[in-house]
Amino acid sequence: MTMKHKTILLVVLFFIVIALIDGLFIIISKNSYPGTVTENPYQKGLNYNNVLNQSALQELSEYHIETKATRLSDNKFKYIVVIRKSGSYVPDAEVMLNVVRPLGEYNDFQVTLNNNGNGLYHSELSFPKKGQWEIRASIIHNGNSLYHKERINVDPM
């Protein structure tokens, strides 16, 4: 085999290796990413504008919301919400949590918090995966809708 043939063979082998690596990347990306980040993105954007408007109005209201997440084990937390209106505790609200993975892995779940009275609402949350989670609290009291949002990290202890 001449030097010219060896050079051509090396160039062809180089491009075959590149094609194989590209194929591997395509297979990995298709298996690790579902494709659609969000359904109906335009409508969700409009809905988010409404949430921003409600949030601005909520800041002007007399309600005050406090939260606390206490780790019980690797993936289990006790989540507490305290609601006050004009400095007094609100004992008769409905509190629903929508727990969402910001990465869109569709492991979302909902929890209704237990009412302890005295404006204290709690529940235990078990997260199916570690990582960052967003907790969105929807609170209804006397026809008023309130919202609170925070992120927590679920990492091994």
C-alpha positions in Angstrom: 0.0 0.0 0.0 1.4 3.4 -1.0 1.5 6.5 1.1 -1.3 8.0 -1.0 -3.6 5.0 -0.2 -2.8 5.2 3.5 -3.7 8.9 3.6 -7.0 8.3 1.8 -7.8 5.4 4.1 -7.1 7.6 7.2 -9.3 10.4 5.9 -12.2 8.0 5.2 -11.8 6.4 8.7 -11.7 9.8 10.3 -15.1 10.7 8.7 -16.6 7.3 9.6 -15.6 7.8 13.3 -17.1 11.4 13.2 -20.3 10.0 11.7 -20.5 7.3 14.4 -20.0 9.8 17.2 -22.7 12.1 15.7 -25.1 9.2 15.5 -24.4 8.3 19.1 -25.1 12.0 20.1 -28.4 11.9 18.2 -29.5 8.6 19.9 -28.6 10.0 23.4 -30.4 13.3 22.8 -33.6 11.6 21.6 -33.6 9.2 24.6 -32.9 11.9 27.2 -35.1 14.8 26.0 -38.9 14.4 25.4 -39.0 17.1 22.7 -41.7 19.5 23.8 -40.8 21.8 26.6 -44.4 23.0 27.1 -47.7 22.5 25.5 -49.5 25.7 24.3 -46.6 28.1 25.1 -48.5 31.2 23.9 -51.5 30.5 26.2 -49.2 29.8 29.1 -47.4 33.1 28.5 -50.8 34.9 28.6 -51.7 33.1 31.8 -48.4 34.0 33.3 -49.1 37.7 32.7 -52.3 37.2 34.7 -50.3 35.7 37.5 -47.9 38.7 37.5 -50.9 41.0 37.7 -52.4 39.0 40.6 -49.1 39.0 42.3 -48.8 42.8 42.1 -52.4 43.1 43.6 -51.5 40.6 46.3 -48.6 42.7 47.5 -51.0 45.6 48.0 -53.4 43.3 50.0 -53.4 42.8 53.8 -52.3 39.1 53.5 -48.9 37.9 54.5 -47.7 34.3 53.7 -44.7 32.6 55.3 -43.4 29.1 54.4 -40.9 26.7 55.9 -39.6 23.4 54.4 -38.0 21.1 56.9 -36.1 18.0 55.6 -37.2 14.7 57.2 -35.2 12.3 55.0 -33.4 12.3 51.6 -36.5 13.0 49.5 -39.1 13.8 52.2 -39.9 17.3 53.6 -42.4 18.8 56.0 -43.9 21.9 54.4 -45.6 24.5 56.5 -47.5 27.6 55.3 -48.6 30.3 57.8 -51.2 32.9 56.6 -51.9 36.2 58.2 -54.3 38.9 57.3 -53.9 42.3 58.9 -51.6 40.7 61.5 -54.1 38.0 62.5 -53.8 34.4 61.6 -56.2 33.0 59.0 -57.6 29.7 60.2 -60.1 28.9 57.5 -58.3 29.0 54.1 -57.9 26.2 51.5 -54.2 25.7 50.6 -53.2 23.6 47.6 -49.6 23.0 46.5 -48.6 22.3 42.9 -45.1 20.9 43.0 -43.3 21.2 39.7 -39.9 20.3 38.3 -38.7 23.4 36.4 -36.9 21.1 33.9 -40.2 19.8 32.7 -39.7 16.1 33.4 -43.4 15.7 34.1 -43.0 14.4 37.7 -45.4 17.2 38.9 -47.8 16.5 41.8 -50.4 18.2 43.9 -50.9 18.2 47.6 -53.7 19.7 49.7 -52.3 21.0 53.0 -53.8 20.0 56.4 -55.3 22.8 58.4 -53.9 22.9 62.0 -56.0 25.9 62.9 -54.4 29.2 63.9 -53.4 29.9 60.3 -51.0 27.0 60.1 -51.2 24.6 57.2 -48.8 21.6 56.7 -48.1 18.4 54.8 -45.3 16.0 54.1 -43.9 16.1 50.6 -42.2 13.1 49.0 -40.2 14.0 45.9 -39.8 11.3 43.3 -36.4 12.7 42.1 -33.6 14.8 43.5 -32.8 18.2 42.1 -34.6 21.6 42.1 -38.4 21.8 42.6 -40.7 24.7 42.5 -43.6 24.8 45.0 -46.6 26.9 43.9 -49.1 27.5 46.7 -52.7 28.5 45.7 -54.6 29.8 48.7 -58.3 30.6 48.7 -59.8 32.6 51.6 -63.2 34.3 51.6 -63.2 34.4 47.8 -59.7 35.9 47.6 -57.1 34.0 45.6 -53.5 34.2 46.8 -50.4 32.7 45.4 -46.9 32.0 46.7 -44.0 30.4 44.9 -40.6 29.2 46.0 -37.9 26.8 44.9 -36.2 24.1 47.0 -33.4 21.7 46.3 -33.8 18.0 47.1 -30.3 16.6 47.4 -29.1 13.5 49.3 -28.2 14.2 52.9 
